[in-house]
Amino acid sequence: SCCISLHFYFMQTFNFDFRQLHWAEYVEHYCMGTKKYALKEEMSGLPAAWKHLNNLRNICYGFNTILVVLIWCIFIARSQKARNMWYFVVSLCYKLLSYFRASSTMRY
């Protein structure tokens, strides 16, 4: 009885419902607090760090895209089924695009 009422009091006082947490904001504040108080780093270098991180992310996306395109080209060059499937997908996209383009110019 005492433990249940104490538990209820703590649940009202300290909001421990993890479903109500906005996790992205929580993790961002956690990282900023760690940087500022635990690592004792200056917050003035943060914009440069974000810019550097975005540059690294863009390089990674570019590299992955080039790698996928190269592997796909090699795969298409060796497999007739893959080539036929590629031509089918491209022609289907072209037909859908031309259909939507034609239907958008029609007047009612």
C-alpha positions as CSV (number, residue, x, y, z in Angstrom):
1,S,0.0,0.0,0.0
2,C,2.8,2.4,1.0
3,C,4.9,1.4,-2.0
4,I,2.0,1.7,-4.4
5,S,1.2,5.3,-3.2
6,L,4.9,6.2,-3.2
7,H,5.2,4.8,-6.7
8,F,2.2,6.8,-7.9
9,Y,3.6,9.9,-6.3
10,F,6.9,9.4,-8.2
11,M,5.1,8.8,-11.4
12,Q,3.3,12.1,-11.1
13,T,6.3,14.0,-9.9
14,F,8.8,12.6,-12.4
15,N,7.3,11.9,-15.8
16,F,8.7,8.5,-16.6
17,D,6.4,7.8,-19.5
18,F,8.9,7.2,-22.2
19,R,6.3,7.3,-24.9
20,Q,5.9,11.0,-24.4
21,L,9.6,11.8,-25.0
22,H,10.6,13.3,-28.3
23,W,13.7,11.1,-28.8
24,A,15.4,13.2,-31.5
25,E,15.3,16.3,-29.3
26,Y,16.4,14.3,-26.2
27,V,19.4,12.8,-27.9
28,E,20.4,16.2,-29.3
29,H,20.2,17.8,-25.9
30,Y,22.1,14.9,-24.4
31,C,24.9,15.3,-27.0
32,M,25.1,19.0,-26.5
33,G,25.3,18.7,-22.7
34,T,28.0,16.0,-23.0
35,K,30.0,18.3,-25.4
36,K,29.6,21.3,-23.1
37,Y,29.8,19.9,-19.6
38,A,31.6,16.5,-19.8
39,L,34.1,17.3,-22.6
40,K,34.4,21.0,-21.7
41,E,34.4,22.0,-25.4
42,E,33.4,25.3,-26.8
43,M,30.0,25.6,-28.5
44,S,31.3,28.3,-30.9
45,G,32.8,25.6,-33.2
46,L,29.4,24.0,-33.7
47,P,28.4,25.6,-37.1
48,A,31.7,24.5,-38.6
49,A,31.2,21.0,-37.2
50,W,27.7,20.8,-38.7
51,K,29.0,22.0,-42.1
52,H,31.8,19.4,-42.0
53,L,29.3,16.7,-41.1
54,N,27.1,17.6,-44.0
55,N,30.0,17.6,-46.4
56,L,31.0,14.1,-45.2
57,R,27.4,12.9,-45.5
58,N,27.2,14.3,-49.1
59,I,30.5,12.6,-50.0
60,C,29.2,9.3,-48.6
61,Y,25.9,9.6,-50.6
62,G,27.8,10.5,-53.8
63,F,30.2,7.6,-53.3
64,N,27.4,5.1,-52.6
65,T,25.5,6.4,-55.7
66,I,28.5,6.0,-57.9
67,L,29.2,2.5,-56.5
68,V,25.6,1.4,-57.1
69,V,25.6,2.7,-60.7
70,L,28.9,1.0,-61.4
71,I,27.7,-2.3,-60.0
72,W,24.4,-2.0,-61.9
73,C,26.2,-1.2,-65.2
74,I,28.4,-4.3,-64.7
75,F,25.3,-6.4,-63.9
76,I,23.3,-5.1,-66.9
77,A,26.3,-5.7,-69.2
78,R,26.4,-9.4,-68.2
79,S,22.8,-10.3,-67.8
80,Q,20.2,-10.2,-70.6
81,K,17.4,-10.6,-68.0
82,A,18.6,-7.6,-66.1
83,R,18.9,-5.5,-69.3
84,N,15.4,-6.5,-70.4
85,M,14.0,-5.6,-66.9
86,W,15.9,-2.2,-67.0
87,Y,14.5,-1.4,-70.4
88,F,11.0,-2.4,-69.3
89,V,11.2,-0.1,-66.2
90,V,12.5,2.8,-68.2
91,S,9.9,2.4,-70.9
92,L,7.1,2.1,-68.3
93,C,8.3,5.3,-66.6
94,Y,8.5,7.1,-69.9
95,K,4.9,6.0,-70.8
96,L,3.6,7.0,-67.4
97,L,5.3,10.4,-67.7
98,S,4.0,11.0,-71.2
99,Y,0.5,9.9,-70.0
100,F,0.5,12.4,-67.1
101,R,1.9,15.1,-69.3
102,A,-0.8,14.5,-71.9
103,S,-3.6,14.3,-69.3
104,S,-2.5,17.6,-67.6
105,T,-2.8,19.5,-70.9
106,M,-6.4,18.3,-71.5
107,R,-9.1,20.9,-70.8
108,Y,-12.3,20.0,-69.1
